[in-house]
């Protein structure tokens, strides 16, 4: 478990600066910053196994720490290589290409991409329930295996923060959208009924179960596994989770850019493009602003609970915000978030416990974006719904966010099943959600990790002088484990 050194020692400073300096390289960031987090020790009356477990990882991180001379001799990546490794740029290019190609593509060629979109959408409808079951089951059963009260309390606070974000989004949408989106209709332009934008063929792919069935089944089995405590069952659930994560990172995510291209191509040829872009640009700006408002509210509440100056606490978290803005990864920002939390006065043991955990389960910024986008489509497409259904959607989305895969676009992919089943979104509406979400993914991630610092302050206040037991530290993913997981995920995505 990561420990700190006294403030007068300069050892902590390079860790934060090094992480920020290498924010565009998540694996290197994790390695260079893990050295500080894993190598120092501090007596606090409570011990854990993180420091011992992290010794080898610390040595490895130190030996692999990038130097200036090494960086200057390494060949620079070409523009094509950078684009292939960045989902955001792929989505932007797909949107621009779809808009441009809609101006001159013949109908028969456009139908090729419409056919692709039809097949991919049907596959997502088949895959999303499996994804939800595979991710939520081990998440729930893992909480039971930890069996520590601080693990449960931290998870509850993270879920409460995520739900709070969704309710703020619902309130904002109810007040702002009636005048912000007045007269905006998502698909008010002409509809092409002939064969121009019809797929050449369709293949029906029925899911093994519905989305709500997947949620209920995952919750039931996950809770039951906490009682059985079978290592075999838990290992099987974790293996299934890894398989699904592999499918997402190696199959689903790479196929998203052509899907987005086909969607914008179709909208352009239908005459829906201009209205959709104008309407959703306003929603995107609102979503960015609301992530900032959410942080103000989070730290205001934290200041009252933890008895700290909210502005000073937020200012100390700015390096984590900027690093996440550059990396778009909560896991890659863990070292900086950890150092910022310690700067806020959080005990190193508490910071090492809460920061890696919240990097996985606390997605308040993602909740804000998804909720605002979803409510905007409900408003523009005139979808028949009720406040009770919208609040139910927020509550279910909060559970989904806790288990969302930690890959670019993973949160919106996990949420797409709820968008279809609970709100009745069409494939085109889900595609718009995906494009808008990924376009400002870094702002949501920055909001997530900065909010992690607020939760760390709350947990530190609740823990007080009692400390966290050795048993709970052993049963919870450590700082070094989270770093190793981030490096493995980055390697898998390359």
VOGU-3710 file (C-alpha; in Angstrom, 3 decimals, decimal comma):
1> xxxxxxxxxx> 0,000/0,000/0,000  1,500/3,398/-0,936  2,867/5,518/1,839  4,082/9,104/2,087  7,233/10,881/3,187  7,306/14,006/5,339  6,278/17,170/3,464  9,710/18,765/3,759  11,261/16,006/1,645  11,138/16,689/-2,098
11> xxxxxxxxxx> 10,517/13,056/-3,032  6,816/13,503/-3,661  7,145/16,413/-6,049  8,777/14,572/-8,983  6,034/11,953/-8,833  3,283/14,460/-9,577  5,281/16,433/-12,099  6,448/13,308/-13,845  2,914/12,033/-14,161  1,667/15,281/-15,611
21> xxxxxxxxxx> 4,592/15,590/-17,958  3,937/12,177/-19,425  0,143/12,439/-19,432  -0,034/11,409/-23,053  1,622/8,075/-22,223  -0,511/6,271/-19,622  1,751/3,275/-19,143  4,834/5,414/-18,560  2,870/7,652/-16,240  1,818/4,699/-14,143
31> xxxxxxxxxx> 5,317/3,281/-13,983  7,126/6,489/-13,056  4,584/7,511/-10,436  4,227/4,070/-8,890  7,788/4,417/-7,580  6,793/7,128/-5,125  3,553/5,444/-4,134  5,054/2,019/-3,478  8,497/2,680/-2,014  7,810/4,907/1,000
41> xxxxxxxxxx> 6,623/3,689/4,386  4,895/5,344/7,288  3,797/4,011/10,653  0,099/4,674/11,206  -0,980/1,967/13,588  -2,504/0,092/10,651  -0,612/-1,979/8,145  -1,329/-3,569/4,837  0,333/-5,758/2,273  0,526/-3,167/-0,502
51> xxxxxxxxxx> 4,071/-2,043/0,253  5,440/-5,555/0,354  3,555/-6,594/-2,732  4,673/-3,479/-4,576  8,426/-3,911/-4,001  9,119/-5,777/-7,231  6,759/-3,498/-9,147  8,600/-0,499/-7,691  11,964/-1,815/-8,853  10,519/-2,537/-12,266
61> xxxxxxxxxx> 8,945/0,902/-12,466  12,199/2,550/-11,453  14,213/0,616/-14,012  11,736/1,392/-16,756  11,320/5,060/-15,863  11,753/7,008/-19,093  14,662/9,386/-19,312  15,158/12,417/-21,484  17,892/10,775/-23,524  15,743/7,731/-24,230
71> xxxxxxxxxx> 12,789/9,842/-25,304  14,907/11,826/-27,748  16,300/8,732/-29,437  12,969/6,959/-29,859  11,449/7,285/-33,337  8,439/9,553/-33,482  5,083/7,992/-34,270  3,592/8,911/-37,602  0,281/10,742/-37,875  -1,381/7,521/-39,031
81> xxxxxxxxxx> -0,090/5,623/-35,990  -1,322/8,344/-33,653  -4,780/8,315/-35,233  -4,998/4,515/-35,029  -4,222/4,707/-31,309  -6,710/7,476/-30,507  -10,424/6,688/-30,598  -11,400/10,366/-30,327  -9,562/11,288/-33,526  -11,042/8,282/-35,297
91> xxxxxxxxxx> -14,551/9,410/-34,317  -13,870/12,999/-35,417  -12,557/11,829/-38,785  -15,535/9,486/-39,171  -17,968/12,347/-38,502  -16,264/14,704/-40,955  -15,943/11,991/-43,607  -19,597/11,013/-43,192  -20,719/14,619/-43,630  -18,541/15,173/-46,703
101> xxxxxxxxxx> -19,407/11,854/-48,357  -23,131/12,489/-47,896  -22,793/15,287/-50,459  -21,767/13,060/-53,370  -22,154/9,344/-52,503  -24,524/7,458/-54,817  -27,434/5,648/-53,199  -26,051/2,162/-53,822  -22,747/2,985/-52,095  -24,501/4,599/-49,140
111> xxxxxxxxxx> -26,590/1,456/-48,738  -23,381/-0,546/-48,209  -22,667/1,435/-45,047  -26,313/1,374/-44,013  -26,135/-2,418/-44,255  -22,995/-2,409/-42,103  -24,738/-0,220/-39,525  -27,720/-2,551/-39,477  -25,527/-5,591/-38,803  -23,441/-3,813/-36,171
121> xxxxxxxxxx> -26,541/-2,480/-34,396  -28,071/-5,941/-34,292  -24,834/-7,320/-32,874  -24,830/-4,658/-30,152  -28,409/-5,563/-29,278  -27,245/-9,171/-28,893  -24,030/-8,340/-27,028  -25,052/-5,612/-24,557  -27,113/-7,888/-22,225  -24,180/-10,321/-22,093
131> xxxxxxxxxx> -21,834/-7,416/-21,361  -24,017/-6,171/-18,499  -24,253/-9,631/-16,936  -20,519/-10,315/-17,304  -19,444/-7,010/-15,758  -21,960/-6,543/-12,951  -21,828/-10,119/-11,576  -18,132/-10,071/-10,516  -18,474/-6,447/-9,367  -21,213/-7,345/-6,875
141> xxxxxxxxxx> -19,649/-10,636/-5,795  -16,286/-8,893/-5,337  -17,806/-6,490/-2,829  -19,007/-9,408/-0,762  -15,608/-11,078/-0,828  -14,004/-7,941/0,558  -16,512/-8,013/3,424  -14,971/-4,873/4,909  -17,183/-2,028/6,015  -14,999/0,673/4,452
151> xxxxxxxxxx> -15,171/-1,063/1,091  -18,969/-1,047/1,331  -19,063/2,546/2,600  -16,770/3,811/-0,165  -18,844/2,019/-2,782  -22,021/3,488/-1,306  -20,583/7,015/-1,333  -19,423/6,576/-4,945  -22,855/5,298/-5,992  -24,549/8,156/-4,135
161> xxxxxxxxxx> -22,307/10,689/-5,867  -23,095/9,127/-9,248  -26,851/9,177/-8,579  -26,577/12,769/-7,340  -24,965/13,665/-10,674  -27,780/11,995/-12,609  -30,465/13,779/-10,591  -28,731/17,137/-11,139  -28,726/16,371/-14,867  -32,431/15,495/-14,754
171> xxxxxxxxxx> -33,266/18,725/-12,930  -31,153/20,785/-15,322  -32,736/19,145/-18,366  -36,234/19,723/-17,009  -35,552/23,434/-16,521  -33,214/24,284/-19,411  -34,193/22,039/-22,328  -37,730/23,383/-22,900  -36,257/26,734/-23,987  -32,739/25,676/-25,067
181> xxxxxxxxxx> -34,075/23,056/-27,495  -37,331/24,804/-28,331  -38,300/24,040/-31,914  -35,493/21,492/-32,325  -36,654/18,168/-33,702  -34,153/15,364/-34,022  -35,613/13,986/-37,232  -38,009/16,632/-38,527  -36,477/16,658/-42,000  -37,717/14,509/-44,842
191> xxxxxxxxxx> -37,774/10,758/-44,474  -36,528/8,549/-47,264  -38,938/5,683/-47,656  -37,582/4,195/-50,846  -34,502/2,001/-51,184  -31,923/4,803/-50,975  -31,099/4,293/-47,308  -32,379/0,779/-46,774  -29,877/-2,003/-46,039  -29,327/-4,593/-48,745
201> xxxxxxxxxx> -30,159/-7,302/-46,206  -30,652/-7,740/-42,459  -29,693/-10,541/-40,076  -31,720/-10,844/-36,903  -29,618/-11,462/-33,791  -31,820/-12,140/-30,800  -30,087/-11,566/-27,446  -29,963/-14,494/-25,000  -31,967/-12,350/-22,549  -33,242/-8,789/-22,243
211> xxxxxxxxxx> -31,304/-5,985/-20,579  -33,451/-5,887/-17,443  -33,191/-9,669/-17,178  -29,406/-9,363/-17,396  -29,362/-6,758/-14,616  -31,614/-8,827/-12,359  -29,709/-12,049/-13,061  -26,335/-10,376/-12,435  -27,549/-8,865/-9,175  -29,085/-12,139/-7,971
221> xxxxxxxxxx> -26,079/-14,307/-8,818  -23,626/-11,684/-7,546  -25,355/-11,459/-4,173  -25,626/-15,261/-3,963  -21,898/-15,604/-4,680  -21,116/-13,348/-1,729  -22,800/-15,947/0,504  -21,223/-18,996/-1,137  -17,730/-17,434/-1,343  -16,589/-19,998/-3,891
231> xxxxxxxxxx> -13,181/-19,231/-5,369  -14,055/-21,333/-8,416  -17,263/-19,421/-9,150  -15,575/-16,076/-8,603  -12,637/-17,021/-10,822  -15,074/-18,092/-13,543  -16,942/-14,771/-13,288  -13,673/-12,838/-13,500  -12,569/-14,900/-16,509  -15,864/-14,136/-18,258
241> xxxxxxxxxx> -15,345/-10,458/-17,444  -11,886/-10,566/-19,041  -13,293/-12,252/-22,146  -15,979/-9,585/-22,524  -13,409/-6,826/-21,974  -11,330/-8,376/-24,737  -14,308/-8,400/-27,095  -14,960/-4,741/-26,306  -11,374/-3,562/-26,786  -10,488/-5,695/-29,815
251> xxxxxxxxxx> -13,808/-5,956/-31,669  -16,508/-3,494/-30,615  -14,429/-0,331/-30,113  -12,467/-0,665/-33,404  -15,758/-1,056/-35,306  -17,293/2,099/-33,825  -15,731/4,652/-36,255  -17,254/3,020/-39,389  -20,564/2,844/-37,515  -20,397/6,579/-36,725
261> xxxxxxxxxx> -19,407/7,287/-40,342  -22,419/5,385/-41,633  -24,745/7,145/-39,218  -23,651/10,652/-40,260  -23,654/9,604/-43,912  -27,240/8,422/-43,543  -28,330/11,588/-41,731  -26,682/13,756/-44,377  -28,444/11,988/-47,221  -31,749/12,090/-45,331
271> xxxxxxxxxx> -31,504/15,831/-44,754  -31,369/15,489/-40,950  -27,741/16,492/-40,478  -27,783/20,274/-40,035  -30,553/20,326/-37,458  -28,988/17,493/-35,461  -25,529/19,094/-35,344  -26,857/22,514/-34,325  -29,102/21,068/-31,627  -26,534/18,716/-30,144
281> xxxxxxxxxx> -23,720/21,285/-30,184  -25,721/23,256/-27,605  -26,173/20,125/-25,498  -22,446/19,313/-25,657  -21,514/22,802/-24,433  -24,055/22,469/-21,615  -22,620/19,068/-20,631  -19,084/20,485/-20,377  -20,315/23,362/-18,214  -22,330/21,035/-15,990
291> xxxxxxxxxx> -19,299/18,841/-15,228  -17,735/21,974/-13,739  -20,902/22,777/-11,794  -20,945/19,200/-10,494  -17,402/19,549/-9,138  -18,357/22,782/-7,369  -21,302/21,011/-5,725  -19,234/17,928/-4,835  -16,494/19,916/-3,118  -19,003/22,197/-1,397
301> xxxxxxxxxx> -20,668/19,141/0,157  -17,264/17,628/0,930  -16,161/20,831/2,651  -19,141/20,620/4,984  -18,689/16,919/5,751  -14,884/16,766/5,989  -14,524/20,233/7,592  -12,045/21,460/4,973  -11,818/24,529/2,764  -13,580/23,390/-0,451
311> xxxxxxxxxx> -11,716/25,827/-2,698  -8,303/24,804/-1,352  -9,239/21,132/-1,662  -10,365/21,628/-5,263  -7,247/23,653/-6,119  -5,036/20,829/-4,863  -6,858/18,425/-7,223  -6,236/20,549/-10,352  -3,127/18,525/-11,430  -5,283/15,377/-11,470
321> xxxxxxxxxx> -7,968/17,200/-13,489  -5,456/18,387/-16,095  -3,773/14,981/-16,319  -7,114/13,240/-16,883  -7,997/15,889/-19,453  -4,911/14,818/-21,394  -5,101/11,046/-20,904  -8,903/10,472/-20,875  -8,169/7,615/-18,467  -9,061/7,401/-14,773
331> xxxxxxxxxx> -6,686/4,464/-14,283  -3,731/6,237/-15,901  -4,332/9,260/-13,647  -4,286/7,222/-10,403  -0,718/8,267/-9,415  -1,525/11,977/-9,736  -4,905/11,605/-8,004  -3,160/9,780/-5,151  -0,568/12,532/-4,696  -3,232/15,264/-4,863
341> xxxxxxxxxx> -5,304/13,476/-2,216  -2,294/13,281/0,092  -1,709/17,001/-0,478  -5,271/17,543/0,761  -4,276/15,889/4,027  -5,753/12,453/3,336  -3,878/9,705/5,164  -1,753/7,694/2,685  -3,453/4,459/3,712  -6,903/5,931/3,080
351> xxxxxxxxxx> -5,785/7,518/-0,204  -4,242/4,250/-1,362  -7,499/2,483/-0,526  -10,035/4,914/-2,011  -8,301/6,312/-5,108  -7,843/3,023/-7,040  -11,318/1,856/-5,997  -13,026/5,101/-7,047  -11,100/5,161/-10,329  -13,074/2,038/-11,202
361> xxxxxxxxxx> -16,516/2,638/-9,693  -16,976/6,435/-9,442  -18,182/7,822/-12,789  -20,182/10,892/-11,789  -18,890/12,906/-14,755  -19,823/10,145/-17,180  -23,269/9,957/-15,581  -23,727/13,706/-16,113  -22,867/13,489/-19,808  -24,933/10,400/-20,583
371> xxxxxxxxxx> -27,958/11,717/-18,692  -27,890/15,140/-20,354  -27,482/13,603/-23,816  -30,245/11,070/-23,187  -32,698/13,666/-21,887  -31,885/15,907/-24,873  -32,804/13,142/-27,312  -35,985/12,447/-25,348  -36,852/16,139/-25,727  -35,948/16,458/-29,419
381> xxxxxxxxxx> -37,373/13,126/-30,553  -40,543/13,677/-28,490  -40,222/10,280/-26,788  -43,154/9,548/-24,497  -41,830/9,150/-20,955  -42,547/10,193/-17,368  -40,441/11,704/-14,550  -40,694/8,420/-12,652  -39,280/6,515/-15,629  -36,455/9,045/-16,011
391> xxxxxxxxxx> -35,496/8,766/-12,345  -35,641/4,970/-12,627  -33,302/5,240/-15,603  -30,857/7,290/-13,505  -30,909/4,723/-10,681  -30,269/1,803/-13,042  -27,612/3,769/-14,934  -25,789/4,343/-11,649  -25,439/0,585/-11,161  -24,256/0,193/-14,750
401> xxxxxxxxxx> -21,640/2,937/-14,289  -20,109/1,109/-11,319  -19,479/-1,940/-13,523  -18,650/-0,048/-16,749  -15,516/-1,328/-18,526  -12,443/0,859/-18,191  -11,804/1,343/-21,906  -12,484/4,420/-24,066  -16,220/4,563/-24,693  -16,841/1,703/-22,266
411> xxxxxxxxxx> -19,364/3,619/-20,144  -21,588/4,602/-23,064  -21,391/1,078/-24,495  -22,572/-0,358/-21,171  -25,336/2,260/-20,983  -26,612/1,682/-24,526  -28,687/-1,294/-23,406  -30,594/0,846/-20,906  -31,072/3,578/-23,509  -32,817/1,098/-25,772
421> xxxxxxxxxx> -34,758/-0,888/-23,182  -35,855/1,838/-20,759  -36,081/4,925/-22,992  -36,842/3,238/-26,318  -33,933/4,758/-28,263  -33,447/3,713/-31,879  -30,088/2,638/-33,312  -29,527/6,108/-34,813  -30,227/7,793/-31,490  -27,802/5,463/-29,683
431> xxxxxxxxxx> -25,182/6,227/-32,351  -25,596/9,968/-31,748  -25,131/9,332/-28,026  -21,913/7,390/-28,644  -20,452/10,068/-30,935  -21,300/12,928/-28,559  -20,025/11,038/-25,508  -16,643/10,187/-27,027  -16,254/13,719/-28,419  -15,950/15,137/-24,876
441> xxxxxxxxxx> -14,784/11,985/-23,103  -11,815/13,737/-21,479  -14,036/16,268/-19,661  -16,098/13,491/-18,107  -12,960/11,604/-17,072  -11,451/14,750/-15,545  -14,650/15,257/-13,552  -14,556/11,615/-12,422  -11,000/11,679/-11,043  -11,360/15,092/-9,408
451> xxxxxxxxxx> -14,479/13,824/-7,666  -12,422/10,846/-6,460  -10,411/13,332/-4,403  -13,610/14,597/-2,786  -14,640/11,059/-1,850  -11,174/10,394/-0,403  -11,628/13,405/1,898  -15,037/12,157/3,050  -13,760/8,637/3,751  -10,716/10,045/5,566
461> xxxxxxxxxx> -13,026/12,066/7,803  -15,180/9,004/8,520  -12,176/6,762/9,196  -10,592/9,284/11,574  -8,006/7,709/13,857  -9,509/4,208/13,646  -7,651/3,243/10,491  -8,501/0,509/8,007  -7,933/-3,089/8,988  -5,213/-5,244/7,479
471> xxxxxxxxxx> -7,859/-7,769/6,366  -9,746/-5,161/4,365  -6,566/-3,830/2,784  -5,688/-7,367/1,699  -9,155/-7,917/0,212  -9,162/-4,661/-1,761  -7,194/-3,923/-4,965  -4,097/-2,000/-3,933  -2,511/1,045/-5,491  0,117/-1,116/-7,182
481> xxxxxxxxxx> -2,519/-3,571/-8,437  -4,439/-0,706/-10,029  -1,264/0,564/-11,699  -0,506/-2,912/-13,064  -4,088/-3,244/-14,314  -3,852/0,129/-16,073  -0,598/-0,907/-17,762  -2,090/-4,233/-18,855  -5,181/-2,493/-20,235  -3,060/0,027/-22,145
491> xxxx> -0,981/-2,799/-23,599  -4,128/-4,680/-24,640  -5,497/-1,596/-26,374  -2,337/-1,101/-28,488
//
